[in-house]
Amino acid sequence: MKLLIIEDERSLAESMIEYLSKEGYSCEVASTVINATDKIAMHQYDCILLDITLPDGNGLAVLRQLKSENKTEGIIIISAKDSLNDRINGLKLGADDYLPKPFHLPELSARIEALIRRKNFQGSNIISFKELTIDVSAHFATVNNRHLALTRKEYDLLIFSVNGRN
């Protein structure tokens, strides 16, 4: 699963990349609105982690652009701005979730997993296709009830292929 982390705080972005990569995600980072919009135009992501306060503008402008272009990436706002109005505004603009800073990386990972599960797999942890069964929360796949020993890349390709059939 491919993530775009839009975050200008370098140490936080590096911590997120390190943790989420170990969780099996492929991560890219953008630290400005311009860099983020360029990456979004060139690539497709499963989830975008969006900071609101960026050095060259407001991250909500990125959210507005995504929604105006009918992009389907899941969006989790991660922001130090934690007022009720900020959260409501972000969600009303189309974000799927809002996580105030500071946060724990395992919670962020769980929210990403839940968002991707809702968007791609109709909320289920189990995907079945003919004799293939995949447990997305356990990263476990079987064919005719026999375990498949897959590398991370093979597992990601399998998920991509099964998701592409929808």
C-alpha positions as CSV (number, residue, x, y, z in Angstrom):
1,M,0.0,0.0,0.0
2,K,1.4,3.4,-1.0
3,L,1.2,6.4,1.3
4,L,2.0,10.1,0.7
5,I,3.1,11.9,3.9
6,I,2.7,15.6,3.5
7,E,4.6,16.9,6.5
8,D,7.2,19.7,6.8
9,E,8.5,18.7,10.2
10,R,11.5,16.6,9.1
11,S,12.0,14.5,12.2
12,L,8.3,13.6,12.4
13,A,8.2,12.7,8.7
14,E,11.3,10.5,9.1
15,S,9.8,8.8,12.2
16,M,6.5,8.2,10.3
17,I,8.4,6.8,7.3
18,E,10.5,4.5,9.4
19,Y,7.6,3.1,11.4
20,L,5.1,2.8,8.5
21,S,7.7,1.2,6.3
22,K,8.2,-1.5,8.9
23,E,4.4,-2.0,8.9
24,G,4.6,-2.8,5.2
25,Y,3.7,0.5,3.6
26,S,5.6,2.2,0.8
27,C,6.0,5.8,1.8
28,E,6.8,9.0,-0.1
29,V,7.1,12.4,1.5
30,A,6.3,16.0,0.5
31,S,7.1,19.0,2.7
32,T,5.3,21.7,0.8
33,V,2.0,22.3,-1.0
34,I,3.8,22.6,-4.3
35,N,5.7,19.4,-3.8
36,A,2.6,17.6,-2.6
37,T,0.5,18.6,-5.6
38,D,3.2,17.6,-8.0
39,K,3.4,14.1,-6.4
40,I,-0.3,13.7,-6.4
41,A,-0.5,14.6,-10.1
42,M,2.1,12.0,-11.0
43,H,1.2,9.1,-8.7
44,Q,-1.8,7.4,-7.1
45,Y,-1.8,6.7,-3.4
46,D,-3.9,4.5,-1.1
47,C,-3.8,7.1,1.7
48,I,-2.5,10.6,2.2
49,L,-1.4,11.9,5.6
50,L,-1.9,15.6,5.4
51,D,-0.5,18.3,7.7
52,I,-2.5,21.5,7.6
53,T,0.3,24.0,8.3
54,L,2.9,23.9,5.6
55,P,5.6,26.5,4.8
56,D,4.1,27.6,1.4
57,G,0.4,27.4,2.3
58,N,-2.4,25.6,3.9
59,G,-2.7,21.8,3.5
60,L,-6.5,22.2,3.2
61,A,-5.8,23.7,-0.2
62,V,-4.4,20.2,-1.1
63,L,-7.5,18.6,0.2
64,R,-9.7,21.0,-1.8
65,Q,-7.8,20.2,-4.9
66,L,-8.1,16.4,-4.4
67,K,-11.8,16.7,-3.9
68,S,-12.3,19.0,-6.9
69,E,-10.5,16.4,-9.1
70,N,-12.6,13.6,-7.6
71,K,-9.5,11.8,-6.4
72,T,-10.3,8.7,-4.3
73,E,-7.3,8.5,-2.0
74,G,-8.1,8.2,1.7
75,I,-7.0,11.3,3.6
76,I,-6.0,11.6,7.2
77,I,-5.3,15.1,8.5
78,I,-2.5,15.1,11.0
79,S,-2.2,18.5,12.6
80,A,-1.1,20.4,15.6
81,K,-4.3,22.5,15.1
82,D,-6.7,20.7,17.3
83,S,-9.6,23.1,17.8
84,L,-13.1,21.6,17.2
85,N,-13.6,24.0,14.3
86,D,-10.4,22.8,12.6
87,R,-11.4,19.2,12.9
88,I,-15.0,19.8,11.7
89,N,-13.7,22.0,8.8
90,G,-11.2,19.3,7.7
91,L,-13.8,16.5,7.8
92,K,-16.4,18.6,6.0
93,L,-14.0,19.4,3.2
94,G,-13.6,15.6,2.7
95,A,-10.9,14.2,5.0
96,D,-11.7,10.7,6.2
97,D,-10.1,11.2,9.6
98,Y,-8.3,13.8,11.7
99,L,-5.5,12.9,14.1
100,P,-4.2,15.7,16.3
101,K,-0.5,16.0,17.1
102,P,1.2,14.6,19.1
103,F,0.0,11.1,18.3
104,H,1.4,7.6,18.7
105,L,2.6,5.9,15.6
106,P,0.7,2.6,16.3
107,E,-2.5,4.6,16.4
108,L,-1.7,6.3,13.1
109,S,-1.0,2.9,11.6
110,A,-4.3,1.5,12.9
111,R,-6.2,4.4,11.4
112,I,-4.5,4.0,8.0
113,E,-5.3,0.3,8.1
114,A,-8.9,1.0,9.0
115,L,-9.3,3.6,6.3
116,I,-7.8,1.4,3.6
117,R,-10.0,-1.5,4.7
118,R,-13.1,0.7,4.5
119,K,-12.2,2.2,1.1
120,N,-10.9,-0.9,-0.6
121,F,-12.4,-3.9,1.1
122,Q,-15.9,-2.8,2.2
123,G,-14.7,-2.8,5.9
124,S,-13.8,-6.5,6.0
125,N,-10.5,-7.9,7.2
126,I,-11.1,-11.0,5.0
127,I,-11.0,-11.0,1.2
128,S,-12.1,-14.0,-0.6
129,F,-11.8,-14.6,-4.3
130,K,-12.5,-18.1,-5.6
131,E,-10.1,-20.4,-3.6
132,L,-7.9,-17.5,-2.4
133,T,-8.5,-16.0,1.1
134,I,-6.5,-13.0,2.4
135,D,-6.6,-11.7,6.0
136,V,-5.5,-8.1,5.5
137,S,-5.0,-7.4,9.2
138,A,-2.7,-10.4,9.7
139,H,-1.0,-10.1,6.2
140,F,-1.8,-13.7,5.7
141,A,-3.0,-15.4,2.5
142,T,-4.2,-19.0,1.7
143,V,-5.2,-20.9,-1.4
144,N,-7.4,-23.9,-0.7
145,N,-6.6,-23.4,3.0
146,R,-2.9,-23.8,2.4
147,H,-0.7,-20.9,3.6
148,L,1.1,-18.9,1.0
149,A,4.7,-17.8,2.0
150,L,4.8,-14.4,0.3
151,T,7.4,-11.7,0.4
152,R,6.1,-8.2,1.2
153,K,6.3,-7.2,-2.5
154,E,4.4,-10.4,-3.5
155,Y,1.8,-9.8,-0.8
156,D,1.3,-6.1,-2.0
157,L,1.0,-7.3,-5.6
158,L,-1.6,-9.8,-4.6
159,I,-3.6,-7.2,-2.7
160,F,-3.3,-4.9,-5.6
161,S,-4.5,-7.5,-8.1
162,V,-7.4,-8.6,-6.0
163,N,-8.4,-5.0,-5.3
164,G,-8.2,-4.2,-9.0
165,R,-10.9,-6.8,-9.8
166,N,-13.5,-4.7,-7.9
